[in-house]
Amino acid sequence: RHALVIDHQLRPLFSFLQAHTLPIGVYATPADFEGEHISSAALQARIALATERAAGHLTTQALAVAAPLRRIA
């Protein structure tokens, strides 16, 4: 399992693309699923935590949105 791929590969890529990232990631393996359903309680808890933190971040960002950019050329 390569759980650190989020921190060592994806975060730098997203940073290069100037995307906002959160200091939490969710990593799952096929063993965490039964068909299309999540069977791992630990994974469900991690998803809930990440969702909670993302919702708080999105609310903060929505309040800080600047005026639309003007086209220069």
mmCIF file of the N, C-alpha and C atoms, coordinates in Angstrom:
data_MODEL
# 
_entry.id   MODEL 
# 
loop_
_atom_site.group_PDB 
_atom_site.id 
_atom_site.type_symbol 
_atom_site.label_atom_id 
_atom_site.label_alt_id 
_atom_site.label_comp_id 
_atom_site.label_asym_id 
_atom_site.label_entity_id 
_atom_site.label_seq_id 
_atom_site.pdbx_PDB_ins_code 
_atom_site.Cartn_x 
_atom_site.Cartn_y 
_atom_site.Cartn_z 
_atom_site.occupancy 
_atom_site.B_iso_or_equiv 
_atom_site.pdbx_formal_charge 
_atom_site.auth_seq_id 
_atom_site.auth_comp_id 
_atom_site.auth_asym_id 
_atom_site.auth_atom_id 
_atom_site.pdbx_PDB_model_num 
ATOM 1   N N  . ARG A 1 1  ? 0.842   -1.192 0.000   1.00 0.00 ? 1  ARG A N  1 
ATOM 2   C CA . ARG A 1 1  ? 0.000   0.000  0.000   1.00 0.00 ? 1  ARG A CA 1 
ATOM 3   C C  . ARG A 1 1  ? 0.873   1.237  0.000   1.00 0.00 ? 1  ARG A C  1 
ATOM 4   N N  . HIS A 1 2  ? 0.492   2.173  -0.765  1.00 0.00 ? 2  HIS A N  1 
ATOM 5   C CA . HIS A 1 2  ? 1.254   3.407  -0.879  1.00 0.00 ? 2  HIS A CA 1 
ATOM 6   C C  . HIS A 1 2  ? 0.401   4.586  -0.427  1.00 0.00 ? 2  HIS A C  1 
ATOM 7   N N  . ALA A 1 3  ? 0.102   4.622  0.859   1.00 0.00 ? 3  ALA A N  1 
ATOM 8   C CA . ALA A 1 3  ? -0.768  5.666  1.403   1.00 0.00 ? 3  ALA A CA 1 
ATOM 9   C C  . ALA A 1 3  ? -0.120  7.048  1.336   1.00 0.00 ? 3  ALA A C  1 
ATOM 10  N N  . LEU A 1 4  ? 1.182   7.112  1.264   1.00 0.00 ? 4  LEU A N  1 
ATOM 11  C CA . LEU A 1 4  ? 1.854   8.411  1.232   1.00 0.00 ? 4  LEU A CA 1 
ATOM 12  C C  . LEU A 1 4  ? 1.857   9.050  -0.153  1.00 0.00 ? 4  LEU A C  1 
ATOM 13  N N  . VAL A 1 5  ? 1.301   8.366  -1.141  1.00 0.00 ? 5  VAL A N  1 
ATOM 14  C CA . VAL A 1 5  ? 1.246   8.949  -2.484  1.00 0.00 ? 5  VAL A CA 1 
ATOM 15  C C  . VAL A 1 5  ? 0.475   10.262 -2.470  1.00 0.00 ? 5  VAL A C  1 
ATOM 16  N N  . ILE A 1 6  ? -0.514  10.383 -1.592  1.00 0.00 ? 6  ILE A N  1 
ATOM 17  C CA . ILE A 1 6  ? -1.281  11.630 -1.501  1.00 0.00 ? 6  ILE A CA 1 
ATOM 18  C C  . ILE A 1 6  ? -0.358  12.779 -1.117  1.00 0.00 ? 6  ILE A C  1 
ATOM 19  N N  . ASP A 1 7  ? 0.469   12.562 -0.096  1.00 0.00 ? 7  ASP A N  1 
ATOM 20  C CA . ASP A 1 7  ? 1.340   13.632 0.400   1.00 0.00 ? 7  ASP A CA 1 
ATOM 21  C C  . ASP A 1 7  ? 2.563   13.867 -0.473  1.00 0.00 ? 7  ASP A C  1 
ATOM 22  N N  . HIS A 1 8  ? 3.140   12.812 -1.028  1.00 0.00 ? 8  HIS A N  1 
ATOM 23  C CA . HIS A 1 8  ? 4.406   12.959 -1.738  1.00 0.00 ? 8  HIS A CA 1 
ATOM 24  C C  . HIS A 1 8  ? 4.267   13.156 -3.243  1.00 0.00 ? 8  HIS A C  1 
ATOM 25  N N  . GLN A 1 9  ? 3.138   12.808 -3.817  1.00 0.00 ? 9  GLN A N  1 
ATOM 26  C CA . GLN A 1 9  ? 2.968   12.954 -5.256  1.00 0.00 ? 9  GLN A CA 1 
ATOM 27  C C  . GLN A 1 9  ? 1.837   13.906 -5.628  1.00 0.00 ? 9  GLN A C  1 
ATOM 28  N N  . LEU A 1 10 ? 0.678   13.739 -5.009  1.00 0.00 ? 10 LEU A N  1 
ATOM 29  C CA . LEU A 1 10 ? -0.483  14.520 -5.430  1.00 0.00 ? 10 LEU A CA 1 
ATOM 30  C C  . LEU A 1 10 ? -0.479  15.947 -4.899  1.00 0.00 ? 10 LEU A C  1 
ATOM 31  N N  . ARG A 1 11 ? -0.132  16.152 -3.622  1.00 0.00 ? 11 ARG A N  1 
ATOM 32  C CA . ARG A 1 11 ? -0.126  17.521 -3.083  1.00 0.00 ? 11 ARG A CA 1 
ATOM 33  C C  . ARG A 1 11 ? 0.832   18.443 -3.843  1.00 0.00 ? 11 ARG A C  1 
ATOM 34  N N  . PRO A 1 12 ? 2.069   18.001 -4.145  1.00 0.00 ? 12 PRO A N  1 
ATOM 35  C CA . PRO A 1 12 ? 2.946   18.882 -4.938  1.00 0.00 ? 12 PRO A CA 1 
ATOM 36  C C  . PRO A 1 12 ? 2.373   19.187 -6.329  1.00 0.00 ? 12 PRO A C  1 
ATOM 37  N N  . LEU A 1 13 ? 1.733   18.201 -6.945  1.00 0.00 ? 13 LEU A N  1 
ATOM 38  C CA . LEU A 1 13 ? 1.119   18.429 -8.248  1.00 0.00 ? 13 LEU A CA 1 
ATOM 39  C C  . LEU A 1 13 ? -0.001  19.457 -8.140  1.00 0.00 ? 13 LEU A C  1 
ATOM 40  N N  . PHE A 1 14 ? -0.874  19.290 -7.153  1.00 0.00 ? 14 PHE A N  1 
ATOM 41  C CA . PHE A 1 14 ? -1.972  20.239 -6.968  1.00 0.00 ? 14 PHE A CA 1 
ATOM 42  C C  . PHE A 1 14 ? -1.441  21.633 -6.630  1.00 0.00 ? 14 PHE A C  1 
ATOM 43  N N  . SER A 1 15 ? -0.364  21.694 -5.868  1.00 0.00 ? 15 SER A N  1 
ATOM 44  C CA . SER A 1 15 ? 0.240   22.980 -5.536  1.00 0.00 ? 15 SER A CA 1 
ATOM 45  C C  . SER A 1 15 ? 0.764   23.663 -6.801  1.00 0.00 ? 15 SER A C  1 
ATOM 46  N N  . PHE A 1 16 ? 1.409   22.900 -7.656  1.00 0.00 ? 16 PHE A N  1 
ATOM 47  C CA . PHE A 1 16 ? 1.899   23.442 -8.922  1.00 0.00 ? 16 PHE A CA 1 
ATOM 48  C C  . PHE A 1 16 ? 0.749   23.999 -9.749  1.00 0.00 ? 16 PHE A C  1 
ATOM 49  N N  . LEU A 1 17 ? -0.394  23.338 -9.703  1.00 0.00 ? 17 LEU A N  1 
ATOM 50  C CA . LEU A 1 17 ? -1.571  23.781 -10.454 1.00 0.00 ? 17 LEU A CA 1 
ATOM 51  C C  . LEU A 1 17 ? -2.350  24.866 -9.718  1.00 0.00 ? 17 LEU A C  1 
ATOM 52  N N  . GLN A 1 18 ? -1.802  25.337 -8.590  1.00 0.00 ? 18 GLN A N  1 
ATOM 53  C CA . GLN A 1 18 ? -2.380  26.389 -7.758  1.00 0.00 ? 18 GLN A CA 1 
ATOM 54  C C  . GLN A 1 18 ? -3.759  26.018 -7.222  1.00 0.00 ? 18 GLN A C  1 
ATOM 55  N N  . ALA A 1 19 ? -3.938  24.745 -6.919  1.00 0.00 ? 19 ALA A N  1 
ATOM 56  C CA . ALA A 1 19 ? -5.190  24.282 -6.316  1.00 0.00 ? 19 ALA A CA 1 
ATOM 57  C C  . ALA A 1 19 ? -5.068  24.361 -4.803  1.00 0.00 ? 19 ALA A C  1 
ATOM 58  N N  . HIS A 1 20 ? -6.173  24.561 -4.144  1.00 0.00 ? 20 HIS A N  1 
ATOM 59  C CA . HIS A 1 20 ? -6.191  24.548 -2.685  1.00 0.00 ? 20 HIS A CA 1 
ATOM 60  C C  . HIS A 1 20 ? -6.286  23.097 -2.223  1.00 0.00 ? 20 HIS A C  1 
ATOM 61  N N  . THR A 1 21 ? -5.440  22.724 -1.281  1.00 0.00 ? 21 THR A N  1 
ATOM 62  C CA . THR A 1 21 ? -5.496  21.371 -0.731  1.00 0.00 ? 21 THR A CA 1 
ATOM 63  C C  . THR A 1 21 ? -5.729  21.451 0.768   1.00 0.00 ? 21 THR A C  1 
ATOM 64  N N  . LEU A 1 22 ? -6.278  20.398 1.302   1.00 0.00 ? 22 LEU A N  1 
ATOM 65  C CA . LEU A 1 22 ? -6.503  20.303 2.739   1.00 0.00 ? 22 LEU A CA 1 
ATOM 66  C C  . LEU A 1 22 ? -5.461  19.376 3.340   1.00 0.00 ? 22 LEU A C  1 
ATOM 67  N N  . PRO A 1 23 ? -5.128  19.569 4.605   1.00 0.00 ? 23 PRO A N  1 
ATOM 68  C CA . PRO A 1 23 ? -4.113  18.721 5.234   1.00 0.00 ? 23 PRO A CA 1 
ATOM 69  C C  . PRO A 1 23 ? -4.666  17.371 5.678   1.00 0.00 ? 23 PRO A C  1 
ATOM 70  N N  . ILE A 1 24 ? -5.601  16.816 4.923   1.00 0.00 ? 24 ILE A N  1 
ATOM 71  C CA . ILE A 1 24 ? -6.148  15.499 5.243   1.00 0.00 ? 24 ILE A CA 1 
ATOM 72  C C  . ILE A 1 24 ? -6.433  14.794 3.925   1.00 0.00 ? 24 ILE A C  1 
ATOM 73  N N  . GLY A 1 25 ? -6.156  13.522 3.897   1.00 0.00 ? 25 GLY A N  1 
ATOM 74  C CA . GLY A 1 25 ? -6.422  12.736 2.700   1.00 0.00 ? 25 GLY A CA 1 
ATOM 75  C C  . GLY A 1 25 ? -7.170  11.465 3.059   1.00 0.00 ? 25 GLY A C  1 
ATOM 76  N N  . VAL A 1 26 ? -7.782  10.872 2.068   1.00 0.00 ? 26 VAL A N  1 
ATOM 77  C CA . VAL A 1 26 ? -8.506  9.616  2.257   1.00 0.00 ? 26 VAL A CA 1 
ATOM 78  C C  . VAL A 1 26 ? -7.927  8.613  1.276   1.00 0.00 ? 26 VAL A C  1 
ATOM 79  N N  . TYR A 1 27 ? -7.428  7.517  1.794   1.00 0.00 ? 27 TYR A N  1 
ATOM 80  C CA . TYR A 1 27 ? -6.840  6.465  0.979   1.00 0.00 ? 27 TYR A CA 1 
ATOM 81  C C  . TYR A 1 27 ? -7.618  5.189  1.238   1.00 0.00 ? 27 TYR A C  1 
ATOM 82  N N  . ALA A 1 28 ? -8.043  4.527  0.193   1.00 0.00 ? 28 ALA A N  1 
ATOM 83  C CA . ALA A 1 28 ? -8.818  3.293  0.340   1.00 0.00 ? 28 ALA A CA 1 
ATOM 84  C C  . ALA A 1 28 ? -8.259  2.219  -0.583  1.00 0.00 ? 28 ALA A C  1 
ATOM 85  N N  . THR A 1 29 ? -8.473  0.987  -0.214  1.00 0.00 ? 29 THR A N  1 
ATOM 86  C CA . THR A 1 29 ? -8.074  -0.153 -1.031  1.00 0.00 ? 29 THR A CA 1 
ATOM 87  C C  . THR A 1 29 ? -9.322  -0.956 -1.388  1.00 0.00 ? 29 THR A C  1 
ATOM 88  N N  . PRO A 1 30 ? -9.225  -1.862 -2.333  1.00 0.00 ? 30 PRO A N  1 
ATOM 89  C CA . PRO A 1 30 ? -10.388 -2.687 -2.679  1.00 0.00 ? 30 PRO A CA 1 
ATOM 90  C C  . PRO A 1 30 ? -10.965 -3.451 -1.482  1.00 0.00 ? 30 PRO A C  1 
ATOM 91  N N  . ALA A 1 31 ? -10.133 -3.747 -0.497  1.00 0.00 ? 31 ALA A N  1 
ATOM 92  C CA . ALA A 1 31 ? -10.610 -4.468 0.690   1.00 0.00 ? 31 ALA A CA 1 
ATOM 93  C C  . ALA A 1 31 ? -11.574 -3.630 1.525   1.00 0.00 ? 31 ALA A C  1 
ATOM 94  N N  . ASP A 1 32 ? -11.581 -2.319 1.323   1.00 0.00 ? 32 ASP A N  1 
ATOM 95  C CA . ASP A 1 32 ? -12.466 -1.427 2.073   1.00 0.00 ? 32 ASP A CA 1 
ATOM 96  C C  . ASP A 1 32 ? -13.876 -1.372 1.491   1.00 0.00 ? 32 ASP A C  1 
ATOM 97  N N  . PHE A 1 33 ? -14.109 -2.086 0.390   1.00 0.00 ? 33 PHE A N  1 
ATOM 98  C CA . PHE A 1 33 ? -15.399 -2.033 -0.292  1.00 0.00 ? 33 PHE A CA 1 
ATOM 99  C C  . PHE A 1 33 ? -16.010 -3.419 -0.428  1.00 0.00 ? 33 PHE A C  1 
ATOM 100 N N  . GLU A 1 34 ? -17.324 -3.452 -0.430  1.00 0.00 ? 34 GLU A N  1 
ATOM 101 C CA . GLU A 1 34 ? -18.090 -4.640 -0.803  1.00 0.00 ? 34 GLU A CA 1 
ATOM 102 C C  . GLU A 1 34 ? -18.957 -4.214 -1.974  1.00 0.00 ? 34 GLU A C  1 
ATOM 103 N N  . GLY A 1 35 ? -18.542 -4.554 -3.160  1.00 0.00 ? 35 GLY A N  1 
ATOM 104 C CA . GLY A 1 35 ? -19.239 -4.059 -4.345  1.00 0.00 ? 35 GLY A CA 1 
ATOM 105 C C  . GLY A 1 35 ? -19.005 -2.570 -4.466  1.00 0.00 ? 35 GLY A C  1 
ATOM 106 N N  . GLU A 1 36 ? -20.089 -1.804 -4.457  1.00 0.00 ? 36 GLU A N  1 
ATOM 107 C CA . GLU A 1 36 ? -19.983 -0.347 -4.549  1.00 0.00 ? 36 GLU A CA 1 
ATOM 108 C C  . GLU A 1 36 ? -20.147 0.326  -3.199  1.00 0.00 ? 36 GLU A C  1 
ATOM 109 N N  . HIS A 1 37 ? -20.234 -0.450 -2.143  1.00 0.00 ? 37 HIS A N  1 
ATOM 110 C CA . HIS A 1 37 ? -20.480 0.098  -0.807  1.00 0.00 ? 37 HIS A CA 1 
ATOM 111 C C  . HIS A 1 37 ? -19.221 0.028  0.052   1.00 0.00 ? 37 HIS A C  1 
ATOM 112 N N  . ILE A 1 38 ? -19.037 1.037  0.885   1.00 0.00 ? 38 ILE A N  1 
ATOM 113 C CA . ILE A 1 38 ? -17.892 1.080  1.797   1.00 0.00 ? 38 ILE A CA 1 
ATOM 114 C C  . ILE A 1 38 ? -18.191 0.166  2.976   1.00 0.00 ? 38 ILE A C  1 
ATOM 115 N N  . SER A 1 39 ? -17.318 -0.805 3.197   1.00 0.00 ? 39 SER A N  1 
ATOM 116 C CA . SER A 1 39 ? -17.531 -1.759 4.288   1.00 0.00 ? 39 SER A CA 1 
ATOM 117 C C  . SER A 1 39 ? -16.663 -1.467 5.506   1.00 0.00 ? 39 SER A C  1 
ATOM 118 N N  . SER A 1 40 ? -15.694 -0.596 5.366   1.00 0.00 ? 40 SER A N  1 
ATOM 119 C CA . SER A 1 40 ? -14.764 -0.287 6.453   1.00 0.00 ? 40 SER A CA 1 
ATOM 120 C C  . SER A 1 40 ? -15.274 0.884  7.290   1.00 0.00 ? 40 SER A C  1 
ATOM 121 N N  . ALA A 1 41 ? -15.484 0.632  8.576   1.00 0.00 ? 41 ALA A N  1 
ATOM 122 C CA . ALA A 1 41 ? -15.923 1.703  9.480   1.00 0.00 ? 41 ALA A CA 1 
ATOM 123 C C  . ALA A 1 41 ? -14.845 2.783  9.605   1.00 0.00 ? 41 ALA A C  1 
ATOM 124 N N  . ALA A 1 42 ? -13.585 2.372  9.594   1.00 0.00 ? 42 ALA A N  1 
ATOM 125 C CA . ALA A 1 42 ? -12.488 3.343  9.695   1.00 0.00 ? 42 ALA A CA 1 
ATOM 126 C C  . ALA A 1 42 ? -12.468 4.261  8.471   1.00 0.00 ? 42 ALA A C  1 
ATOM 127 N N  . LEU A 1 43 ? -12.709 3.696  7.299   1.00 0.00 ? 43 LEU A N  1 
ATOM 128 C CA . LEU A 1 43 ? -12.747 4.509  6.084   1.00 0.00 ? 43 LEU A CA 1 
ATOM 129 C C  . LEU A 1 43 ? -13.937 5.461  6.113   1.00 0.00 ? 43 LEU A C  1 
ATOM 130 N N  . GLN A 1 44 ? -15.078 4.991  6.569   1.00 0.00 ? 44 GLN A N  1 
ATOM 131 C CA . GLN A 1 44 ? -16.253 5.858  6.678   1.00 0.00 ? 44 GLN A CA 1 
ATOM 132 C C  . GLN A 1 44 ? -15.984 7.023  7.625   1.00 0.00 ? 44 GLN A C  1 
ATOM 133 N N  . ALA A 1 45 ? -15.305 6.751  8.732   1.00 0.00 ? 45 ALA A N  1 
ATOM 134 C CA . ALA A 1 45 ? -14.972 7.811  9.689   1.00 0.00 ? 45 ALA A CA 1 
ATOM 135 C C  . ALA A 1 45 ? -14.000 8.813  9.069   1.00 0.00 ? 45 ALA A C  1 
ATOM 136 N N  . ARG A 1 46 ? -13.030 8.329  8.312   1.00 0.00 ? 46 ARG A N  1 
ATOM 137 C CA . ARG A 1 46 ? -12.049 9.209  7.666   1.00 0.00 ? 46 ARG A CA 1 
ATOM 138 C C  . ARG A 1 46 ? -12.726 10.091 6.607   1.00 0.00 ? 46 ARG A C  1 
ATOM 139 N N  . ILE A 1 47 ? -13.650 9.511  5.858   1.00 0.00 ? 47 ILE A N  1 
ATOM 140 C CA . ILE A 1 47 ? -14.395 10.281 4.860   1.00 0.00 ? 47 ILE A CA 1 
ATOM 141 C C  . ILE A 1 47 ? -15.230 11.358 5.546   1.00 0.00 ? 47 ILE A C  1 
ATOM 142 N N  . ALA A 1 48 ? -15.876 11.000 6.644   1.00 0.00 ? 48 ALA A N  1 
ATOM 143 C CA . ALA A 1 48 ? -16.693 11.970 7.384   1.00 0.00 ? 48 ALA A CA 1 
ATOM 144 C C  . ALA A 1 48 ? -15.831 13.125 7.894   1.00 0.00 ? 48 ALA A C  1 
ATOM 145 N N  . LEU A 1 49 ? -14.650 12.809 8.430   1.00 0.00 ? 49 LEU A N  1 
ATOM 146 C CA . LEU A 1 49 ? -13.746 13.847 8.931   1.00 0.00 ? 49 LEU A CA 1 
ATOM 147 C C  . LEU A 1 49 ? -13.276 14.753 7.791   1.00 0.00 ? 49 LEU A C  1 
ATOM 148 N N  . ALA A 1 50 ? -12.881 14.160 6.678   1.00 0.00 ? 50 ALA A N  1 
ATOM 149 C CA . ALA A 1 50 ? -12.416 14.954 5.537   1.00 0.00 ? 50 ALA A CA 1 
ATOM 150 C C  . ALA A 1 50 ? -13.534 15.833 4.988   1.00 0.00 ? 50 ALA A C  1 
ATOM 151 N N  . THR A 1 51 ? -14.740 15.295 4.939   1.00 0.00 ? 51 THR A N  1 
ATOM 152 C CA . THR A 1 51 ? -15.886 16.063 4.452   1.00 0.00 ? 51 THR A CA 1 
ATOM 153 C C  . THR A 1 51 ? -16.192 17.233 5.371   1.00 0.00 ? 51 THR A C  1 
ATOM 154 N N  . GLU A 1 52 ? -16.126 16.981 6.671   1.00 0.00 ? 52 GLU A N  1 
ATOM 155 C CA . GLU A 1 52 ? -16.378 18.045 7.656   1.00 0.00 ? 52 GLU A CA 1 
ATOM 156 C C  . GLU A 1 52 ? -15.364 19.175 7.508   1.00 0.00 ? 52 GLU A C  1 
ATOM 157 N N  . ARG A 1 53 ? -14.099 18.808 7.370   1.00 0.00 ? 53 ARG A N  1 
ATOM 158 C CA . ARG A 1 53 ? -13.059 19.831 7.222   1.00 0.00 ? 53 ARG A CA 1 
ATOM 159 C C  . ARG A 1 53 ? -13.182 20.565 5.896   1.00 0.00 ? 53 ARG A C  1 
ATOM 160 N N  . ALA A 1 54 ? -13.521 19.845 4.838   1.00 0.00 ? 54 ALA A N  1 
ATOM 161 C CA . ALA A 1 54 ? -13.681 20.487 3.530   1.00 0.00 ? 54 ALA A CA 1 
ATOM 162 C C  . ALA A 1 54 ? -14.857 21.451 3.540   1.00 0.00 ? 54 ALA A C  1 
ATOM 163 N N  . ALA A 1 55 ? -15.950 21.074 4.186   1.00 0.00 ? 55 ALA A N  1 
ATOM 164 C CA . ALA A 1 55 ? -17.125 21.945 4.250   1.00 0.00 ? 55 ALA A CA 1 
ATOM 165 C C  . ALA A 1 55 ? -16.784 23.250 4.967   1.00 0.00 ? 55 ALA A C  1 
ATOM 166 N N  . GLY A 1 56 ? -16.040 23.162 6.048   1.00 0.00 ? 56 GLY A N  1 
ATOM 167 C CA . GLY A 1 56 ? -15.620 24.367 6.760   1.00 0.00 ? 56 GLY A CA 1 
ATOM 168 C C  . GLY A 1 56 ? -14.721 25.240 5.906   1.00 0.00 ? 56 GLY A C  1 
ATOM 169 N N  . HIS A 1 57 ? -13.841 24.624 5.150   1.00 0.00 ? 57 HIS A N  1 
ATOM 170 C CA . HIS A 1 57 ? -12.931 25.362 4.272   1.00 0.00 ? 57 HIS A CA 1 
ATOM 171 C C  . HIS A 1 57 ? -13.702 26.034 3.140   1.00 0.00 ? 57 HIS A C  1 
ATOM 172 N N  . LEU A 1 58 ? -14.657 25.334 2.560   1.00 0.00 ? 58 LEU A N  1 
ATOM 173 C CA . LEU A 1 58 ? -15.435 25.900 1.460   1.00 0.00 ? 58 LEU A CA 1 
ATOM 174 C C  . LEU A 1 58 ? -16.271 27.078 1.924   1.00 0.00 ? 58 LEU A C  1 
ATOM 175 N N  . THR A 1 59 ? -16.827 26.992 3.129   1.00 0.00 ? 59 THR A N  1 
ATOM 176 C CA . THR A 1 59 ? -17.606 28.096 3.676   1.00 0.00 ? 59 THR A CA 1 
ATOM 177 C C  . THR A 1 59 ? -16.724 29.324 3.848   1.00 0.00 ? 59 THR A C  1 
ATOM 178 N N  . THR A 1 60 ? -15.532 29.130 4.398   1.00 0.00 ? 60 THR A N  1 
ATOM 179 C CA . THR A 1 60 ? -14.591 30.233 4.589   1.00 0.00 ? 60 THR A CA 1 
ATOM 180 C C  . THR A 1 60 ? -14.185 30.834 3.250   1.00 0.00 ? 60 THR A C  1 
ATOM 181 N N  . GLN A 1 61 ? -13.900 29.988 2.272   1.00 0.00 ? 61 GLN A N  1 
ATOM 182 C CA . GLN A 1 61 ? -13.490 30.471 0.955   1.00 0.00 ? 61 GLN A CA 1 
ATOM 183 C C  . GLN A 1 61 ? -14.620 31.217 0.259   1.00 0.00 ? 61 GLN A C  1 
ATOM 184 N N  . ALA A 1 62 ? -15.850 30.777 0.431   1.00 0.00 ? 62 ALA A N  1 
ATOM 185 C CA . ALA A 1 62 ? -16.985 31.437 -0.215  1.00 0.00 ? 62 ALA A CA 1 
ATOM 186 C C  . ALA A 1 62 ? -17.136 32.865 0.297   1.00 0.00 ? 62 ALA A C  1 
ATOM 187 N N  . LEU A 1 63 ? -16.821 33.090 1.561   1.00 0.00 ? 63 LEU A N  1 
ATOM 188 C CA . LEU A 1 63 ? -16.928 34.430 2.127   1.00 0.00 ? 63 LEU A CA 1 
ATOM 189 C C  . LEU A 1 63 ? -15.797 35.341 1.668   1.00 0.00 ? 63 LEU A C  1 
ATOM 190 N N  . ALA A 1 64 ? -14.688 34.753 1.238   1.00 0.00 ? 64 ALA A N  1 
ATOM 191 C CA . ALA A 1 64 ? -13.510 35.536 0.873   1.00 0.00 ? 64 ALA A CA 1 
ATOM 192 C C  . ALA A 1 64 ? -13.334 35.678 -0.641  1.00 0.00 ? 64 ALA A C  1 
ATOM 193 N N  . VAL A 1 65 ? -14.342 35.337 -1.412  1.00 0.00 ? 65 VAL A N  1 
ATOM 194 C CA . VAL A 1 65 ? -14.219 35.397 -2.867  1.00 0.00 ? 65 VAL A CA 1 
ATOM 195 C C  . VAL A 1 65 ? -14.101 36.851 -3.311  1.00 0.00 ? 65 VAL A C  1 
ATOM 196 N N  . ALA A 1 66 ? -13.098 37.116 -4.119  1.00 0.00 ? 66 ALA A N  1 
ATOM 197 C CA . ALA A 1 66 ? -12.871 38.472 -4.630  1.00 0.00 ? 66 ALA A CA 1 
ATOM 198 C C  . ALA A 1 66 ? -13.769 38.739 -5.834  1.00 0.00 ? 66 ALA A C  1 
ATOM 199 N N  . ALA A 1 67 ? -13.739 39.964 -6.277  1.00 0.00 ? 67 ALA A N  1 
ATOM 200 C CA . ALA A 1 67 ? -14.500 40.341 -7.468  1.00 0.00 ? 67 ALA A CA 1 
ATOM 201 C C  . ALA A 1 67 ? -13.974 39.566 -8.670  1.00 0.00 ? 67 ALA A C  1 
ATOM 202 N N  . PRO A 1 68 ? -14.807 39.349 -9.669  1.00 0.00 ? 68 PRO A N  1 
ATOM 203 C CA . PRO A 1 68 ? -14.354 38.617 -10.861 1.00 0.00 ? 68 PRO A CA 1 
ATOM 204 C C  . PRO A 1 68 ? -13.160 39.315 -11.512 1.00 0.00 ? 68 PRO A C  1 
ATOM 205 N N  . LEU A 1 69 ? -12.276 38.535 -12.092 1.00 0.00 ? 69 LEU A N  1 
ATOM 206 C CA . LEU A 1 69 ? -11.108 39.088 -12.779 1.00 0.00 ? 69 LEU A CA 1 
ATOM 207 C C  . LEU A 1 69 ? -11.534 39.724 -14.097 1.00 0.00 ? 69 LEU A C  1 
ATOM 208 N N  . ARG A 1 70 ? -10.869 40.824 -14.422 1.00 0.00 ? 70 ARG A N  1 
ATOM 209 C CA . ARG A 1 70 ? -11.134 41.475 -15.700 1.00 0.00 ? 70 ARG A CA 1 
ATOM 210 C C  . ARG A 1 70 ? -10.174 40.933 -16.740 1.00 0.00 ? 70 ARG A C  1 
ATOM 211 N N  . ARG A 1 71 ? -10.644 40.825 -17.939 1.00 0.00 ? 71 ARG A N  1 
ATOM 212 C CA . ARG A 1 71 ? -9.792  40.360 -19.024 1.00 0.00 ? 71 ARG A CA 1 
ATOM 213 C C  . ARG A 1 71 ? -8.910  41.516 -19.490 1.00 0.00 ? 71 ARG A C  1 
ATOM 214 N N  . ILE A 1 72 ? -7.616  41.275 -19.576 1.00 0.00 ? 72 ILE A N  1 
ATOM 215 C CA . ILE A 1 72 ? -6.669  42.332 -19.929 1.00 0.00 ? 72 ILE A CA 1 
ATOM 216 C C  . ILE A 1 72 ? -6.480  42.428 -21.438 1.00 0.00 ? 72 ILE A C  1 
ATOM 217 N N  . ALA A 1 73 ? -6.359  41.311 -22.100 1.00 0.00 ? 73 ALA A N  1 
ATOM 218 C CA . ALA A 1 73 ? -6.073  41.338 -23.542 1.00 0.00 ? 73 ALA A CA 1 
ATOM 219 C C  . ALA A 1 73 ? -7.300  41.049 -24.358 1.00 0.00 ? 73 ALA A C  1 
# 
